[in-house]
Amino acid sequence: MPSTRSSSSDPAPASSAPPDLDCDLVLPCLDEAAALRRLLPLIPAGLRTIVVDNGSTDDTVAVARSLGATVVEESRPGYGAAVHAGVEAAEATYVAVMDGDGSFDPEDLLPLLAAVVAGRADLAVGRRRPVRRGIWPWHARLGNALVVRWMRWRIGMTVHDIAPMRVCRRQDLLDLGVEDRRFGYPAELLQRATTARWRCLEHDVAYHPRAEGTRSKVSGSVRGSLRAARDFRRVLA
């Protein structure tokens, strides 16, 4: 069960070694080599990065390994399958999940992690704030808004986005028993966390354009958004 106790620690001694954040970062990836070249060097020191390759046809795996990430290969297609494989492969007390397309600043994970470590939240999530117009296509934004509005009305969910960036305790997440292995995974996660009375905290995070040479599997087309909506509907039925 999620812990309700705050945690604290003494200041770390000065050292040139990176801090041990006791958190693994899972990046589900499908053809994200172009994004990873820029993203992986920006990961905060102390986070172990796990790139889960979900059937890429580009050099996602080679790029990830060359930049020091641990690579897990998940043959089952689907966002949820990739995330779950990464969470299972993680070893740290805490686990973070973020899209690997370069649309988020990984530094924004740190306040989310701090909130969970300090016991202020069981699940800390990012709420997308586009840095300029046109980044978040209308069909994806509308679908997200409708799902969130329904969940806030139906089950009393407190957050305003489908948690594209999130941090929690690894074992708590596994115990939550999220079953969807496609695009419905984040919606089911929030549904289960809400009904389990997890304390959810939300921070605004900057939402940037995807890296050049990559394409969103959801927001990149109306068809992708409709496919995600179908998955959301299935898990929320």
Salt bridges, closest charged atoms under 4 A:
ASP24 OD2 - ARG48 NH1 3.16
GLU32 OE2 - ARG210 NH2 3.29
GLU32 OE2 - LYS217 NZ 3.10
ASP59 OD2 - ARG37 NH2 2.86
GLU73 OE2 - ARG65 NH2 3.85
GLU74 OE2 - ARG76 NE 3.04
GLU88 OE2 - HIS84 NE2 3.30
ASP101 OD2 - ARG210 NH1 2.68
ASP122 OD1 - ARG199 NH2 2.83
ASP161 OD1 - ARG128 NH2 2.65
GLU179 OE2 - ARG192 NH2 3.89
ASP180 OD1 - ARG234 NH2 2.39
GLU188 OE2 - ARG192 NE 2.67
GLU202 OE1 - HIS160 ND1 2.84
ASP204 OD2 - ARG129 NE 3.34
ASP231 OD1 - ARG230 NH2 3.28
ASP231 OD1 - ARG234 NH1 2.92
